[in-house]
Amino acid sequence: MGRRSSDSRIDVPDSIVDELGALDDESIREVISYAQTLLNERLEPTTQIDKAPGEEIISIKEQDGYTLVTKNQPCADGCDDCPHGPYLYRVRVEQSPVDGEPKLHWSFLGRVEESEG
């Protein structure tokens, strides 16, 4: 079957464990980056991106390894200027440190003009 790491949720085939064990630190980092890119491609973040209540998604653009999302969003109740934006975010699929499951990670990039998003 495969060997389990110290984290019993991870079951890695023996052939991969052997190959990874023979790599230097830099090569392991490259493998991690490559695997993350593969995971991102398979999970298709665009299908997982949902707007929160009161938000308006203006655009979603796939890039190499991440997705750019431009959206307007509300703030506190009673704000006369809502929604605010548009704001640009970089969205990546990352493994949750809590449960190991893939989750969307949103990074705020700033305010944009609507024609830029």
Phi, psi and omega per residue, in radians:
M1 nan -1.222 -3.107
G2 2.898 2.970 3.132
R3 -1.688 2.497 3.090
R4 -1.648 2.460 3.066
S5 -1.378 -3.107 3.085
S6 -1.092 -0.393 3.017
D7 -1.591 1.825 -2.992
S8 -1.103 -0.124 3.104
R9 -1.389 -0.258 -3.049
I10 -1.807 2.053 3.122
D11 -2.053 1.904 -3.056
V12 -1.931 2.312 3.109
P13 -0.986 2.502 -3.103
D14 -0.931 -0.723 -3.099
S15 -1.079 -0.648 3.136
I16 -1.282 -0.712 3.101
V17 -1.008 -0.775 3.141
D18 -1.106 -0.803 -3.140
E19 -1.094 -0.808 -3.134
L20 -1.131 -0.659 3.141
G21 -1.099 -0.420 -3.117
A22 -1.538 -0.123 -3.076
L23 -1.506 2.672 3.019
D24 -1.438 2.995 -3.055
D25 -1.004 -0.771 -3.121
E26 -1.115 -0.706 3.121
S27 -1.156 -0.648 3.087
I28 -1.111 -0.712 3.085
R29 -1.058 -0.698 3.108
E30 -1.128 -0.699 3.105
V31 -1.107 -0.746 3.119
I32 -1.064 -0.794 3.129
S33 -1.073 -0.771 3.121
Y34 -1.084 -0.806 -3.139
A35 -1.108 -0.679 3.109
Q36 -1.123 -0.698 3.093
T37 -1.096 -0.768 3.097
L38 -1.055 -0.778 3.134
L39 -1.078 -0.784 3.119
N40 -1.030 -0.731 -3.136
E41 -1.142 -0.652 -3.097
R42 -1.338 -0.532 -3.075
L43 -1.476 -0.242 3.107
E44 0.755 1.404 -3.108
P45 -0.941 -0.531 -3.100
T46 -1.059 -0.500 3.128
T47 -1.395 -0.255 -3.118
Q48 -1.743 -0.192 -3.063
I49 -1.420 2.024 3.106
D50 -2.076 2.582 3.082
K51 -1.427 2.502 3.064
A52 -1.408 2.866 3.113
P53 -0.932 2.257 3.119
G54 1.488 -0.165 3.131
E55 -1.452 2.742 3.031
E56 -2.275 2.038 3.085
I57 -1.470 2.131 -3.096
I58 -1.574 -0.775 3.133
S59 -2.695 2.677 3.042
I60 -2.338 2.128 -3.118
K61 -2.246 2.123 3.090
E62 -1.284 2.385 3.047
Q63 -2.159 -3.127 3.119
D64 -1.340 1.781 3.086
G65 1.606 -0.036 3.113
Y66 -2.790 3.025 3.127
T67 -2.206 2.397 3.044
L68 -1.708 2.271 -3.141
V69 -2.179 2.235 3.045
T70 -1.921 2.259 -3.111
K71 -2.626 2.727 2.947
N72 -1.714 2.572 3.142
Q73 -2.518 2.655 3.141
P74 -1.454 2.901 3.015
C75 -2.096 -2.419 -3.088
A76 -1.220 2.711 3.075
D77 -1.011 2.484 3.098
G78 1.582 0.012 3.125
C79 -1.366 2.171 -3.114
D80 -1.370 -0.253 -3.068
D81 -1.738 0.094 -3.095
C82 -1.264 2.650 -0.085
P83 -1.380 2.880 3.139
H84 -1.832 2.694 3.109
G85 2.299 -2.804 0.072
P86 -1.342 2.591 3.113
Y87 -2.050 2.568 -3.122
L88 -1.867 2.356 3.122
Y89 -2.254 2.544 2.965
R90 -1.756 2.222 -3.102
V91 -2.054 2.222 3.102
R92 -2.235 2.660 3.012
V93 -1.569 2.167 3.135
E94 -2.314 2.683 3.106
Q95 -1.341 2.250 3.124
S96 -1.184 2.290 3.081
P97 -1.243 -0.263 -3.109
V98 -1.426 -0.923 -3.050
D99 -2.140 0.024 3.100
G100 1.355 -0.035 -3.124
E101 -1.438 2.618 3.079
P102 -1.201 2.345 -3.135
K103 -2.357 2.706 3.038
L104 -1.394 2.300 3.080
H105 -1.967 2.059 -3.099
W106 -1.718 2.219 3.051
S107 -2.018 2.122 3.136
F108 -1.270 2.199 3.139
L109 -1.832 -0.388 3.092
G110 2.315 3.119 3.127
R111 -1.384 2.496 3.108
V112 -2.314 2.783 2.974
E113 -1.360 2.546 -3.063
E114 -0.995 -0.549 3.136
S115 -1.276 -0.322 3.136
E116 -1.440 -0.548 -3.016
G117 -1.161 nan nan
